[in-house]
Amino acid sequence: MVLRCAVCLLFLTLTSAWAQTCADIEQVLKSPKHEKALKSAEEGNALAQLTLGRAYECRSEFAEAVRWYRKAADRGNEAAQVNLGAMYLEGEGVAQDPGEAFKWFARAATRGFAPAENNLAILYGSGRGVKQSDEAAFHWFSRATEQRYYPAFAPLAAEYLWGRGVTQDEAKAFKLAQQAAEHGDIRAQEYLAWMYSKGEGAPKNIMKAIEWNRKAAASGSAIAENNLGFLYEHGAPNGIDITEAIKWYRLAAEHGLAEAEYNLGVLYRDGRGVEKNEAESQRLIALSAQHGYRPNTPPVPSETAGMR
């Protein structure tokens, strides 16, 4: 999933002077400002058109959202171009067309719009809508980070960590993840915690791994919750704490993370920290398989995608 602009007036913080969230937009739609915005949009104001597109998207009226995004995008509004591209990529309100998504992201990216640069990198990395190219992905992630666009820092760190499109450099990966993590980026916090837990790019430090996983978990990261469960199950930092492990696995499973469902199922199977329950174990392990988890896959930090 790519990053969308929630009405990106100030893309460095992804905030808006008009409306920041769907709840904020709903309040606007219920106020006299709605008629003013509609009139302005119909008169060709691209920012008003973008706002209406976002409003209809929040209401899941995707075809209407596409209509207004397209009007603003045709007028050169980069945020609308990003959101229209995301609609094409996900098939919301239009037939799914990654190639068309690429076109709209590229149009905004070539004008230096960092969220579009980030999304273009994602498509190059995955090969959706364009021929896969690690080098091109690295180029566009780098362009976005040069503008201090923090959602691009974690995926760029991954490029350095795994040596994709660039010479492998764990220290550089760590530095990028640390910079974005300190600015509150959840994916970067996940990466930083993982690197501390493995000693990648910095000396191994389980306490730091727990610290950064907790920060990411506090922002709703199921990956961080599962990783905390793993650390406590396997004896970090002060010995095994199965009760704490179960707590974090359960939270991650409730948030739909397949690996956590599997881990919790194994604990029910073995009766560790919970009463042995074969039926519950089988249910959780089957659920994790339905959600795409395959055991014995080496754990790695999540691949970071984008947002609107």
C-alpha positions as CSV (number, residue, x, y, z in Angstrom):
1,M,0.0,0.0,0.0
2,V,1.4,3.4,-1.0
3,L,1.3,6.6,1.0
4,R,-1.5,8.9,0.3
5,C,-1.7,12.6,1.1
6,A,-4.4,13.4,3.7
7,V,-4.7,16.8,1.9
8,C,-1.0,17.5,1.8
9,L,-0.6,21.2,2.0
10,L,2.6,20.8,4.0
11,F,3.9,17.4,2.9
12,L,6.8,17.4,5.4
13,T,4.3,16.8,8.2
14,L,1.4,15.4,6.2
15,T,-0.9,18.0,7.7
16,S,-3.5,20.3,6.3
17,A,-4.7,23.8,7.2
18,W,-8.2,22.6,6.3
19,A,-8.6,19.0,7.5
20,Q,-6.1,16.5,8.9
21,T,-8.2,13.3,9.3
22,C,-11.5,11.8,8.1
23,A,-13.1,12.9,11.4
24,D,-12.0,16.5,10.8
25,I,-13.3,16.4,7.2
26,E,-16.6,15.0,8.4
27,Q,-17.0,18.0,10.6
28,V,-16.3,20.3,7.7
29,L,-18.9,18.5,5.6
30,K,-21.5,19.2,8.4
31,S,-20.6,22.9,8.6
32,P,-21.3,25.9,6.3
33,K,-17.7,25.5,5.1
34,H,-18.9,22.6,2.9
35,E,-21.0,24.8,0.6
36,K,-18.1,27.2,0.3
37,A,-15.6,24.4,-0.5
38,L,-18.0,22.9,-3.1
39,K,-18.5,26.3,-4.8
40,S,-14.8,26.9,-4.9
41,A,-14.2,23.4,-6.3
42,E,-16.7,23.9,-9.0
43,E,-15.1,27.2,-9.9
44,G,-11.8,25.3,-10.4
45,N,-9.9,25.7,-7.2
46,A,-7.6,22.7,-7.1
47,L,-7.1,22.7,-3.3
48,A,-10.9,22.7,-2.8
49,Q,-11.2,19.9,-5.4
50,L,-8.5,17.9,-3.5
51,T,-10.3,18.4,-0.2
52,L,-13.6,17.2,-1.7
53,G,-11.8,14.2,-3.1
54,R,-10.5,13.4,0.3
55,A,-13.9,13.9,1.8
56,Y,-15.6,11.4,-0.6
57,E,-12.7,8.9,-0.1
58,C,-13.3,9.1,3.7
59,R,-16.9,8.2,3.0
60,S,-15.9,5.3,0.8
61,E,-17.5,7.1,-2.2
62,F,-14.6,6.2,-4.3
63,A,-15.9,7.0,-7.8
64,E,-16.7,10.6,-6.7
65,A,-13.4,10.8,-4.9
66,V,-11.6,9.9,-8.2
67,R,-13.7,12.5,-10.1
68,W,-12.5,15.3,-7.8
69,Y,-8.9,14.1,-7.5
70,R,-8.7,14.0,-11.3
71,K,-9.9,17.6,-11.6
72,A,-7.3,18.7,-9.1
73,A,-4.6,16.5,-10.6
74,D,-5.2,17.8,-14.1
75,R,-4.6,21.3,-12.7
76,G,-1.2,20.2,-11.5
77,N,-2.0,19.6,-7.8
78,E,0.7,17.1,-6.7
79,A,-1.2,15.8,-3.7
80,A,-4.2,15.0,-5.9
81,Q,-1.9,13.3,-8.4
82,V,-0.5,11.1,-5.5
83,N,-4.0,10.2,-4.3
84,L,-5.3,9.6,-7.8
85,G,-2.4,7.3,-8.4
86,A,-3.2,5.4,-5.2
87,M,-6.8,4.9,-6.3
88,Y,-5.6,3.4,-9.5
89,L,-3.1,1.2,-7.7
90,E,-5.7,-0.2,-5.3
91,G,-8.6,-0.2,-7.8
92,E,-10.8,2.1,-5.7
93,G,-13.4,4.0,-7.9
94,V,-11.6,2.9,-11.0
95,A,-10.3,-0.3,-12.6
96,Q,-7.1,-1.3,-11.0
97,D,-4.2,-0.1,-13.2
98,P,-0.7,0.0,-11.7
99,G,0.7,1.5,-14.9
100,E,-1.7,4.4,-14.6
101,A,-0.7,4.7,-10.9
102,F,2.9,4.9,-11.9
103,K,2.1,7.6,-14.4
104,W,0.5,9.9,-11.8
105,F,3.2,9.3,-9.2
106,A,5.8,10.0,-11.8
107,R,4.1,13.3,-12.8
108,A,4.3,14.6,-9.2
109,A,7.7,13.1,-8.5
110,T,9.3,14.8,-11.4
111,R,8.2,18.1,-9.9
112,G,10.0,17.2,-6.6
113,F,7.0,16.2,-4.5
114,A,8.4,13.9,-1.9
115,P,5.4,11.7,-1.2
116,A,5.3,10.9,-4.9
117,E,9.0,10.2,-5.0
118,N,8.5,7.8,-2.1
119,N,5.6,6.0,-3.9
120,L,7.5,5.9,-7.2
121,A,10.3,4.1,-5.3
122,I,7.9,1.6,-3.9
123,L,6.6,0.7,-7.4
124,Y,10.1,0.4,-8.8
125,G,11.0,-1.9,-5.8
126,S,8.0,-4.1,-6.3
127,G,7.8,-4.0,-10.1
128,R,4.2,-2.9,-10.1
129,G,3.3,-0.8,-13.1
130,V,6.9,-0.6,-14.2
131,K,9.9,-2.9,-14.7
132,Q,11.4,-3.8,-11.3
133,S,14.6,-1.9,-10.6
134,D,16.4,-1.8,-7.2
135,E,18.6,1.0,-8.5
136,A,15.6,3.2,-9.5
137,A,13.9,2.4,-6.1
138,F,17.1,3.5,-4.3
139,H,17.3,6.7,-6.4
140,W,13.7,7.8,-5.6
141,F,13.8,6.9,-1.9
142,S,17.0,8.9,-1.8
143,R,15.3,11.9,-3.5
144,A,12.5,11.8,-0.9
145,T,14.9,11.6,2.1
146,E,16.9,14.6,0.8
147,Q,13.7,16.6,1.5
148,R,13.5,15.1,5.0
149,Y,10.4,13.1,4.1
150,Y,10.6,10.7,7.0
151,P,8.4,7.8,5.7
152,A,11.1,7.2,3.0
153,F,13.9,6.8,5.6
154,A,13.0,3.3,6.7
155,P,12.7,1.8,3.2
156,L,16.0,3.5,2.2
157,A,17.5,2.0,5.3
158,A,16.3,-1.4,4.0
159,E,18.1,-0.7,0.7
160,Y,21.3,-0.1,2.5
161,L,20.7,-3.0,4.9
162,W,20.2,-5.6,2.2
163,G,22.4,-4.0,-0.5
164,R,19.6,-3.5,-2.9
165,G,20.5,-1.0,-5.6
166,V,23.4,0.2,-3.6
167,T,26.5,-1.2,-1.9
168,Q,25.5,-2.8,1.5
169,D,26.1,-0.4,4.4
170,E,24.7,-1.4,7.7
171,A,26.0,1.7,9.5
172,K,24.2,3.9,7.0
173,A,21.0,1.9,7.4
174,F,21.2,2.2,11.1
175,K,21.7,6.0,10.9
176,L,18.7,6.5,8.6
177,A,16.4,4.4,10.7
178,Q,17.6,6.2,13.9
179,Q,16.9,9.6,12.3
180,A,13.4,8.8,11.3
181,A,12.6,6.8,14.5
182,E,13.5,9.8,16.6
183,H,11.0,11.8,14.5
184,G,8.3,9.3,15.3
185,D,8.1,7.2,12.1
186,I,6.7,3.8,13.2
187,R,8.4,1.8,10.4
188,A,11.7,3.3,11.3
189,Q,11.2,2.5,14.9
190,E,10.5,-1.1,13.9
191,Y,13.7,-1.3,11.9
192,L,15.8,0.3,14.6
193,A,14.5,-2.1,17.2
194,W,15.2,-5.1,14.9
195,M,18.7,-3.8,14.2
196,Y,19.4,-3.4,17.9
197,S,18.1,-6.9,18.6
198,K,20.3,-8.4,15.9
199,G,23.4,-6.2,16.3
200,E,23.0,-5.0,12.7
201,G,24.7,-1.6,12.1
202,A,25.2,-1.1,15.9
203,P,26.2,-3.3,18.9
204,K,23.5,-5.6,20.0
205,N,21.4,-4.0,22.7
206,I,18.2,-5.8,23.8
207,M,17.2,-3.1,26.1
208,K,17.3,-0.6,23.2
209,A,15.4,-3.1,21.1
210,I,12.6,-3.3,23.7
211,E,12.6,0.5,24.1
212,W,12.0,1.1,20.4
213,N,9.6,-1.7,20.0
214,R,7.5,-0.3,22.8
215,K,7.5,3.2,21.1
216,A,6.3,1.6,17.9
217,A,3.8,-0.5,19.7
218,A,2.4,2.5,21.5
219,S,1.6,3.9,18.1
220,G,-0.3,0.7,17.1
221,S,2.5,-1.4,15.4
222,A,1.4,-5.0,15.5
223,I,4.9,-5.9,14.3
224,A,6.5,-4.3,17.3
225,E,4.0,-6.0,19.6
226,N,4.9,-9.4,18.1
227,N,8.6,-8.6,18.4
228,L,8.2,-7.7,22.1
229,G,6.5,-11.1,22.6
230,F,9.4,-12.8,20.9
231,L,12.0,-11.0,23.0
232,Y,10.2,-11.8,26.3
233,E,9.5,-15.4,25.3
234,H,13.2,-16.0,24.6
235,G,14.6,-14.4,27.7
236,A,15.3,-10.7,27.1
237,P,16.2,-8.6,28.9
238,N,16.1,-10.3,32.3
239,G,15.1,-13.9,31.7
240,I,12.1,-15.5,30.1
241,D,8.7,-13.8,30.9
242,I,6.0,-15.9,29.3
243,T,3.2,-13.9,30.8
244,E,4.6,-10.7,29.2
245,A,5.2,-12.6,25.9
246,I,1.6,-13.8,25.8
247,K,0.3,-10.2,26.4
248,W,2.2,-8.8,23.4
249,Y,1.5,-11.8,21.2
250,R,-2.2,-11.5,22.0
251,L,-2.3,-7.8,21.2
252,A,-0.5,-8.4,17.9
253,A,-2.9,-11.2,17.0
254,E,-5.9,-9.1,17.8
255,H,-4.5,-6.5,15.4
256,G,-4.4,-9.3,12.7
257,L,-0.7,-10.1,12.5
258,A,-0.4,-13.7,11.2
259,E,3.0,-14.4,12.8
260,A,1.6,-13.5,16.2
261,E,-1.4,-15.8,15.7
262,Y,1.0,-18.6,15.0
263,N,3.3,-17.8,18.0
264,L,0.3,-17.7,20.3
265,G,-1.0,-21.0,18.8
266,V,2.4,-22.6,19.6
267,L,2.1,-21.5,23.2
268,Y,-1.4,-23.0,23.5
269,R,-0.1,-26.2,21.9
270,D,2.8,-26.5,24.4
271,G,0.9,-25.1,27.4
272,R,3.5,-22.4,28.1
273,G,2.1,-19.6,30.2
274,V,-1.5,-20.8,29.3
275,E,-3.5,-23.9,29.9
276,K,-2.7,-26.4,27.1
277,N,-5.5,-26.2,24.6
278,E,-5.1,-28.1,21.3
279,A,-8.3,-26.8,19.8
280,E,-7.3,-23.2,20.3
281,S,-3.8,-23.9,19.1
282,Q,-5.1,-25.4,15.9
283,R,-7.5,-22.5,15.4
284,L,-4.8,-19.9,15.8
285,I,-2.2,-21.8,13.6
286,A,-4.8,-22.3,10.9
287,L,-5.8,-18.7,11.1
288,S,-2.2,-17.6,10.7
289,A,-1.9,-19.8,7.6
290,Q,-5.1,-18.2,6.1
291,H,-3.4,-14.9,6.7
292,G,-0.3,-16.0,4.7
293,Y,2.1,-16.8,7.5
294,R,4.6,-19.6,6.9
295,P,6.7,-20.8,9.9
296,N,10.4,-21.1,9.8
297,T,10.8,-18.0,7.7
298,P,13.6,-15.8,9.1
299,P,12.2,-12.7,10.8
300,V,13.1,-9.5,9.1
301,P,11.8,-6.0,9.6
302,S,8.7,-5.1,7.6
303,E,9.0,-3.8,4.1
304,T,7.8,-0.2,4.3
305,A,5.1,0.9,1.9
306,G,3.6,4.3,1.5
307,M,0.5,6.1,2.6
308,R,-1.7,8.8,1.2
